[in-house]
Amino acid sequence: RLNEYLHAIDIQVHELLDDIIHRLAQERGLDEDLKAHNALQWAVEMNSIKASAEEIVLKEVVYK
């Protein structure tokens, strides 16, 4: 039962992470054009977005 519960939480967290990362990337204007022209800047921005999204998910789901 515990494994089933943890698996369900894991799925929920990953879906939420994907949604938040996608939304934040759109808000900041990160797109394939930036990736093609300045891959380093794109990677820096995406790492920042991922860290922010993980922090949001931890607060909303894990530590709730």
GUPA-369801 format. One record per atom (N, C-alpha, C): residue in three letters; atom name; x, y, z; residue number from 1. Coordinates in steps of 0.2 Angstrom, whole numbers, plus 5000, padded with zeros to 4 digits. Example, Ala and Ser with C-alpha at 12.3 -4.5 7.8 and 13.67 -1.06 7.14 Angstrom:
2
ALA / N / 5066 / 4972 / 5039 / 1
ALA / CA / 5062 / 4978 / 5039 / 1
ALA / C / 5066 / 4984 / 5039 / 1
SER / N / 5064 / 4989 / 5035 / 2
SER / CA / 5068 / 4995 / 5036 / 2
SER / C / 5064 / 5000 / 5039 / 2
END
This chain:
64
ARG / N / 5004 / 4994 / 5000 / 1
ARG / CA / 5000 / 5000 / 5000 / 1
ARG / C / 5004 / 5006 / 5000 / 1
LEU / N / 5010 / 5006 / 5004 / 2
LEU / CA / 5014 / 5012 / 5004 / 2
LEU / C / 5017 / 5013 / 4997 / 2
ASN / N / 5019 / 5008 / 4994 / 3
ASN / CA / 5022 / 5009 / 4987 / 3
ASN / C / 5017 / 5012 / 4982 / 3
GLU / N / 5011 / 5010 / 4982 / 4
GLU / CA / 5006 / 5012 / 4978 / 4
GLU / C / 5005 / 5020 / 4979 / 4
TYR / N / 5005 / 5021 / 4986 / 5
TYR / CA / 5004 / 5028 / 4988 / 5
TYR / C / 5010 / 5033 / 4985 / 5
LEU / N / 5016 / 5030 / 4986 / 6
LEU / CA / 5022 / 5034 / 4984 / 6
LEU / C / 5022 / 5035 / 4977 / 6
HIS / N / 5020 / 5029 / 4973 / 7
HIS / CA / 5020 / 5030 / 4966 / 7
HIS / C / 5015 / 5035 / 4963 / 7
ALA / N / 5009 / 5035 / 4966 / 8
ALA / CA / 5004 / 5040 / 4964 / 8
ALA / C / 5007 / 5047 / 4966 / 8
ILE / N / 5010 / 5048 / 4971 / 9
ILE / CA / 5013 / 5055 / 4973 / 9
ILE / C / 5018 / 5056 / 4968 / 9
ASP / N / 5022 / 5052 / 4966 / 10
ASP / CA / 5028 / 5053 / 4961 / 10
ASP / C / 5025 / 5055 / 4954 / 10
ILE / N / 5020 / 5052 / 4952 / 11
ILE / CA / 5017 / 5053 / 4946 / 11
ILE / C / 5014 / 5060 / 4946 / 11
GLN / N / 5010 / 5062 / 4952 / 12
GLN / CA / 5007 / 5069 / 4953 / 12
GLN / C / 5013 / 5074 / 4952 / 12
VAL / N / 5018 / 5073 / 4956 / 13
VAL / CA / 5024 / 5078 / 4956 / 13
VAL / C / 5027 / 5079 / 4950 / 13
HIS / N / 5028 / 5074 / 4946 / 14
HIS / CA / 5031 / 5074 / 4939 / 14
HIS / C / 5027 / 5078 / 4934 / 14
GLU / N / 5020 / 5077 / 4935 / 15
GLU / CA / 5016 / 5080 / 4930 / 15
GLU / C / 5015 / 5088 / 4932 / 15
LEU / N / 5015 / 5089 / 4939 / 16
LEU / CA / 5015 / 5096 / 4941 / 16
LEU / C / 5022 / 5099 / 4939 / 16
LEU / N / 5027 / 5096 / 4940 / 17
LEU / CA / 5034 / 5099 / 4938 / 17
LEU / C / 5034 / 5101 / 4930 / 17
ASP / N / 5032 / 5096 / 4926 / 18
ASP / CA / 5031 / 5097 / 4919 / 18
ASP / C / 5027 / 5103 / 4917 / 18
ASP / N / 5021 / 5104 / 4920 / 19
ASP / CA / 5017 / 5110 / 4919 / 19
ASP / C / 5020 / 5116 / 4921 / 19
ILE / N / 5023 / 5116 / 4927 / 20
ILE / CA / 5026 / 5123 / 4930 / 20
ILE / C / 5032 / 5125 / 4926 / 20
ILE / N / 5036 / 5120 / 4924 / 21
ILE / CA / 5042 / 5121 / 4920 / 21
ILE / C / 5040 / 5124 / 4913 / 21
HIS / N / 5035 / 5121 / 4910 / 22
HIS / CA / 5032 / 5124 / 4903 / 22
HIS / C / 5029 / 5131 / 4904 / 22
ARG / N / 5025 / 5132 / 4909 / 23
ARG / CA / 5022 / 5138 / 4910 / 23
ARG / C / 5028 / 5144 / 4912 / 23
LEU / N / 5033 / 5142 / 4916 / 24
LEU / CA / 5038 / 5147 / 4917 / 24
LEU / C / 5042 / 5149 / 4911 / 24
ALA / N / 5043 / 5144 / 4907 / 25
ALA / CA / 5047 / 5145 / 4901 / 25
ALA / C / 5044 / 5149 / 4896 / 25
GLN / N / 5037 / 5148 / 4896 / 26
GLN / CA / 5033 / 5153 / 4891 / 26
GLN / C / 5033 / 5160 / 4894 / 26
GLU / N / 5032 / 5160 / 4901 / 27
GLU / CA / 5032 / 5167 / 4904 / 27
GLU / C / 5039 / 5171 / 4903 / 27
ARG / N / 5044 / 5167 / 4903 / 28
ARG / CA / 5051 / 5170 / 4902 / 28
ARG / C / 5053 / 5171 / 4895 / 28
GLY / N / 5049 / 5168 / 4890 / 29
GLY / CA / 5050 / 5169 / 4883 / 29
GLY / C / 5056 / 5164 / 4881 / 29
LEU / N / 5057 / 5159 / 4884 / 30
LEU / CA / 5062 / 5154 / 4882 / 30
LEU / C / 5059 / 5149 / 4877 / 30
ASP / N / 5062 / 5149 / 4871 / 31
ASP / CA / 5059 / 5145 / 4866 / 31
ASP / C / 5065 / 5142 / 4862 / 31
GLU / N / 5063 / 5138 / 4857 / 32
GLU / CA / 5068 / 5135 / 4852 / 32
GLU / C / 5073 / 5139 / 4849 / 32
ASP / N / 5070 / 5145 / 4847 / 33
ASP / CA / 5074 / 5150 / 4844 / 33
ASP / C / 5080 / 5152 / 4848 / 33
LEU / N / 5079 / 5154 / 4855 / 34
LEU / CA / 5084 / 5155 / 4860 / 34
LEU / C / 5089 / 5150 / 4860 / 34
LYS / N / 5086 / 5144 / 4861 / 35
LYS / CA / 5090 / 5138 / 4861 / 35
LYS / C / 5095 / 5137 / 4855 / 35
ALA / N / 5093 / 5138 / 4849 / 36
ALA / CA / 5097 / 5138 / 4843 / 36
ALA / C / 5102 / 5143 / 4843 / 36
HIS / N / 5101 / 5149 / 4845 / 37
HIS / CA / 5105 / 5155 / 4845 / 37
HIS / C / 5110 / 5156 / 4851 / 37
ASN / N / 5107 / 5154 / 4857 / 38
ASN / CA / 5111 / 5155 / 4863 / 38
ASN / C / 5110 / 5149 / 4867 / 38
ALA / N / 5113 / 5143 / 4866 / 39
ALA / CA / 5111 / 5137 / 4870 / 39
ALA / C / 5114 / 5138 / 4877 / 39
LEU / N / 5119 / 5141 / 4878 / 40
LEU / CA / 5121 / 5142 / 4885 / 40
LEU / C / 5116 / 5146 / 4889 / 40
GLN / N / 5114 / 5152 / 4887 / 41
GLN / CA / 5109 / 5156 / 4890 / 41
GLN / C / 5103 / 5152 / 4891 / 41
TRP / N / 5101 / 5148 / 4886 / 42
TRP / CA / 5095 / 5144 / 4887 / 42
TRP / C / 5095 / 5139 / 4892 / 42
ALA / N / 5101 / 5136 / 4893 / 43
ALA / CA / 5102 / 5131 / 4898 / 43
ALA / C / 5102 / 5134 / 4905 / 43
VAL / N / 5105 / 5140 / 4906 / 44
VAL / CA / 5106 / 5143 / 4912 / 44
VAL / C / 5098 / 5145 / 4914 / 44
GLU / N / 5095 / 5148 / 4910 / 45
GLU / CA / 5088 / 5150 / 4911 / 45
GLU / C / 5083 / 5143 / 4913 / 45
MET / N / 5084 / 5138 / 4909 / 46
MET / CA / 5080 / 5132 / 4911 / 46
MET / C / 5082 / 5129 / 4917 / 46
ASN / N / 5089 / 5129 / 4919 / 47
ASN / CA / 5091 / 5126 / 4926 / 47
ASN / C / 5088 / 5131 / 4931 / 47
SER / N / 5087 / 5137 / 4930 / 48
SER / CA / 5084 / 5141 / 4935 / 48
SER / C / 5077 / 5140 / 4936 / 48
ILE / N / 5073 / 5139 / 4930 / 49
ILE / CA / 5066 / 5137 / 4930 / 49
ILE / C / 5065 / 5131 / 4934 / 49
LYS / N / 5069 / 5126 / 4932 / 50
LYS / CA / 5068 / 5119 / 4935 / 50
LYS / C / 5069 / 5120 / 4943 / 50
ALA / N / 5074 / 5123 / 4945 / 51
ALA / CA / 5075 / 5124 / 4952 / 51
ALA / C / 5069 / 5127 / 4955 / 51
SER / N / 5066 / 5133 / 4952 / 52
SER / CA / 5061 / 5136 / 4955 / 52
SER / C / 5055 / 5131 / 4955 / 52
ALA / N / 5054 / 5128 / 4950 / 53
ALA / CA / 5048 / 5123 / 4949 / 53
ALA / C / 5048 / 5118 / 4955 / 53
GLU / N / 5054 / 5115 / 4956 / 54
GLU / CA / 5055 / 5110 / 4961 / 54
GLU / C / 5054 / 5113 / 4968 / 54
GLU / N / 5056 / 5119 / 4969 / 55
GLU / CA / 5054 / 5122 / 4975 / 55
GLU / C / 5047 / 5123 / 4976 / 55
ILE / N / 5043 / 5125 / 4971 / 56
ILE / CA / 5036 / 5126 / 4971 / 56
ILE / C / 5033 / 5119 / 4973 / 56
VAL / N / 5035 / 5114 / 4969 / 57
VAL / CA / 5032 / 5107 / 4970 / 57
VAL / C / 5033 / 5105 / 4977 / 57
LEU / N / 5039 / 5106 / 4980 / 58
LEU / CA / 5040 / 5104 / 4987 / 58
LEU / C / 5036 / 5107 / 4992 / 58
LYS / N / 5035 / 5113 / 4991 / 59
LYS / CA / 5030 / 5117 / 4996 / 59
LYS / C / 5023 / 5115 / 4995 / 59
GLU / N / 5021 / 5114 / 4989 / 60
GLU / CA / 5014 / 5113 / 4988 / 60
GLU / C / 5012 / 5105 / 4989 / 60
VAL / N / 5016 / 5101 / 4987 / 61
VAL / CA / 5014 / 5094 / 4988 / 61
VAL / C / 5018 / 5090 / 4993 / 61
VAL / N / 5024 / 5090 / 4994 / 62
VAL / CA / 5028 / 5086 / 4998 / 62
VAL / C / 5027 / 5089 / 5005 / 62
TYR / N / 5028 / 5095 / 5007 / 63
TYR / CA / 5028 / 5098 / 5013 / 63
TYR / C / 5021 / 5100 / 5016 / 63
LYS / N / 5016 / 5099 / 5012 / 64
LYS / CA / 5009 / 5101 / 5013 / 64
LYS / C / 5006 / 5097 / 5019 / 64
END
